[in-house]
Amino acid sequence: MIALSVDDGVEEVHAFMAKKQYRFPVAWRFDKQEDDDFPTVRSTPMTYFVDKRGKVALEHIGRMSEEFLKQTVESLQRR
């Protein structure tokens, strides 16, 4: 799992990660570029599921249940 932050400052990113005690990598989107081939973040939270070939297989906007996450990952592993 990799998180992508769209916060205004890196301090906000560090504070959030520390508060939640998350231990996965986080990238910080600090610019407004839209020509870098990364999909547009339309809302948060937004999850991109990537298949074994490194292609975006599914985009999910909003919160998700643990069961939905589990089923989606298992489905992608079978492909």
Backbone as CSV, one residue per row, in Angstrom:
resi,resn,N_x,N_y,N_z,CA_x,CA_y,CA_z,C_x,C_y,C_z
1,MET,0.842,-1.168,0.000,0.000,0.000,0.000,0.889,1.233,0.000
2,ILE,0.535,2.181,-0.824,1.209,3.475,-0.870,0.121,4.533,-0.830
3,ALA,0.283,5.519,0.021,-0.680,6.616,0.111,-0.158,7.800,-0.690
4,LEU,-1.065,8.548,-1.271,-0.710,9.784,-1.949,-1.456,10.912,-1.271
5,SER,-0.712,11.862,-0.732,-1.314,13.001,-0.040,-1.432,14.186,-0.979
6,VAL,-2.548,14.886,-0.869,-2.740,16.119,-1.633,-2.863,17.307,-0.680
7,ASP,-2.297,17.158,0.522,-2.295,18.245,1.502,-1.448,19.406,0.997
8,ASP,-1.666,20.588,1.575,-0.929,21.781,1.160,0.513,21.800,1.646
9,GLY,0.799,21.136,2.747,2.145,21.174,3.288,2.601,19.835,3.804
10,VAL,3.894,19.609,3.730,4.443,18.333,4.172,4.251,18.139,5.677
11,GLU,4.167,19.236,6.429,3.947,19.129,7.867,2.606,18.458,8.168
12,GLU,1.589,18.788,7.368,0.271,18.167,7.543,0.344,16.663,7.304
13,VAL,1.120,16.270,6.322,1.274,14.849,5.997,1.909,14.116,7.177
14,HIS,3.011,14.653,7.681,3.704,14.020,8.806,2.810,13.937,10.042
15,ALA,2.068,14.994,10.326,1.190,15.015,11.496,0.095,13.959,11.376
16,PHE,-0.520,13.855,10.208,-1.589,12.876,9.987,-1.059,11.458,10.134
17,MET,0.081,11.171,9.512,0.650,9.826,9.578,1.021,9.458,11.015
18,ALA,1.563,10.415,11.758,1.939,10.162,13.151,0.704,9.931,14.021
19,LYS,-0.328,10.744,13.808,-1.556,10.625,14.602,-2.202,9.256,14.408
20,LYS,-2.256,8.816,13.162,-2.893,7.532,12.848,-1.966,6.342,13.052
21,GLN,-0.692,6.607,13.258,0.327,5.574,13.428,0.400,4.631,12.228
22,TYR,0.203,5.165,11.040,0.342,4.379,9.821,1.815,4.136,9.552
23,ARG,2.120,2.985,8.972,3.508,2.609,8.723,3.761,2.281,7.257
24,PHE,2.918,2.696,6.371,3.150,2.449,4.953,3.675,3.733,4.301
25,PRO,4.319,3.601,3.132,4.887,4.779,2.469,3.810,5.771,2.032
26,VAL,4.153,7.042,2.053,3.239,8.073,1.580,4.008,9.016,0.655
27,ALA,3.411,9.293,-0.474,3.967,10.275,-1.404,3.158,11.555,-1.245
28,TRP,3.797,12.660,-1.444,3.125,13.939,-1.274,3.068,14.653,-2.611
29,ARG,1.867,14.951,-3.067,1.659,15.662,-4.333,1.705,17.144,-4.023
30,PHE,2.860,17.777,-4.245,3.069,19.162,-3.839,2.873,20.161,-4.970
31,ASP,2.581,19.683,-6.151,2.392,20.618,-7.264,0.985,20.458,-7.837
32,LYS,0.654,21.300,-8.740,-0.678,21.256,-9.359,-0.600,20.720,-10.783
33,GLN,0.537,20.095,-11.139,0.705,19.572,-12.488,-0.351,18.526,-12.795
34,GLU,-0.854,18.573,-13.989,-1.805,17.561,-14.418,-1.344,16.888,-15.693
35,ASP,-0.078,17.099,-16.060,0.432,16.516,-17.292,1.474,15.438,-17.016
36,ASP,1.366,14.777,-15.862,2.370,13.790,-15.479,1.883,12.346,-15.591
37,ASP,0.778,12.121,-16.277,0.215,10.788,-16.510,-0.365,10.120,-15.267
38,PHE,-0.391,10.830,-14.124,-1.040,10.263,-12.945,-2.523,10.582,-13.036
39,PRO,-3.388,9.606,-12.737,-4.838,9.882,-12.821,-5.241,11.054,-11.926
40,THR,-6.228,11.810,-12.366,-6.719,12.950,-11.608,-7.418,12.487,-10.338
41,VAL,-7.043,13.063,-9.222,-7.709,12.774,-7.951,-8.939,13.672,-7.896
42,ARG,-10.123,13.059,-7.984,-11.371,13.824,-8.050,-11.994,14.047,-6.688
43,SER,-11.638,13.201,-5.749,-12.224,13.265,-4.418,-11.321,12.477,-3.479
44,THR,-11.471,12.694,-2.197,-10.711,11.888,-1.248,-11.659,11.309,-0.209
45,PRO,-11.422,10.122,0.261,-10.338,9.262,-0.174,-10.627,8.647,-1.537
46,MET,-9.566,8.360,-2.259,-9.660,7.721,-3.570,-8.625,6.608,-3.606
47,THR,-9.048,5.432,-4.020,-8.169,4.274,-4.035,-8.012,3.771,-5.459
48,TYR,-6.765,3.519,-5.832,-6.458,2.913,-7.121,-5.953,1.505,-6.858
49,PHE,-6.594,0.524,-7.460,-6.138,-0.855,-7.374,-5.337,-1.138,-8.635
50,VAL,-4.116,-1.605,-8.439,-3.202,-1.845,-9.550,-3.049,-3.344,-9.748
51,ASP,-3.130,-3.779,-11.014,-3.023,-5.211,-11.290,-1.558,-5.658,-11.360
52,LYS,-1.359,-6.931,-11.640,-0.020,-7.512,-11.664,0.869,-6.906,-12.739
53,ARG,0.264,-6.317,-13.758,1.051,-5.691,-14.832,1.364,-4.226,-14.546
54,GLY,0.893,-3.741,-13.393,1.153,-2.355,-13.026,0.157,-1.367,-13.604
55,LYS,-0.953,-1.856,-14.117,-1.998,-1.006,-14.694,-3.116,-0.787,-13.681
56,VAL,-3.721,0.399,-13.716,-4.852,0.678,-12.832,-6.030,-0.181,-13.287
57,ALA,-6.462,-1.089,-12.396,-7.541,-2.009,-12.715,-8.894,-1.496,-12.237
58,LEU,-8.871,-0.653,-11.178,-10.114,-0.167,-10.601,-9.837,1.103,-9.825
59,GLU,-10.730,2.069,-9.948,-10.690,3.276,-9.133,-11.902,3.251,-8.213
60,HIS,-11.688,3.546,-6.946,-12.794,3.564,-5.987,-12.772,4.901,-5.254
61,ILE,-13.867,5.619,-5.317,-13.982,6.903,-4.633,-14.762,6.709,-3.340
62,GLY,-14.219,7.232,-2.243,-14.893,7.158,-0.953,-14.355,6.054,-0.076
63,ARG,-14.956,5.959,1.081,-14.554,4.927,2.030,-14.967,3.561,1.521
64,MET,-14.324,2.530,2.065,-14.696,1.170,1.690,-14.635,0.277,2.918
65,SER,-15.412,-0.752,2.876,-15.412,-1.699,3.985,-14.205,-2.624,3.859
66,GLU,-13.864,-3.227,4.969,-12.765,-4.201,4.963,-13.102,-5.363,4.036
67,GLU,-14.366,-5.758,4.022,-14.799,-6.867,3.167,-14.648,-6.509,1.684
68,PHE,-15.028,-5.287,1.297,-14.867,-4.857,-0.096,-13.393,-4.869,-0.482
69,LEU,-12.531,-4.355,0.387,-11.100,-4.330,0.122,-10.572,-5.750,-0.067
70,LYS,-10.945,-6.642,0.828,-10.488,-8.025,0.763,-10.934,-8.703,-0.532
71,GLN,-12.205,-8.547,-0.873,-12.732,-9.177,-2.089,-12.064,-8.620,-3.346
72,THR,-11.829,-7.323,-3.369,-11.210,-6.699,-4.536,-9.780,-7.179,-4.718
73,VAL,-9.013,-7.211,-3.639,-7.619,-7.676,-3.721,-7.574,-9.142,-4.139
74,GLU,-8.427,-9.966,-3.554,-8.455,-11.384,-3.924,-8.822,-11.561,-5.392
75,SER,-9.758,-10.783,-5.881,-10.157,-10.850,-7.290,-8.992,-10.481,-8.208
76,LEU,-8.254,-9.444,-7.849,-7.114,-9.026,-8.665,-5.987,-10.070,-8.638
77,GLN,-5.835,-10.764,-7.534,-4.796,-11.779,-7.434,-5.094,-12.976,-8.324
78,ARG,-6.384,-13.241,-8.570,-6.784,-14.381,-9.418,-6.598,-14.084,-10.905
79,ARG,-6.480,-12.823,-11.261,-6.381,-12.462,-12.693,-5.030,-12.790,-13.248
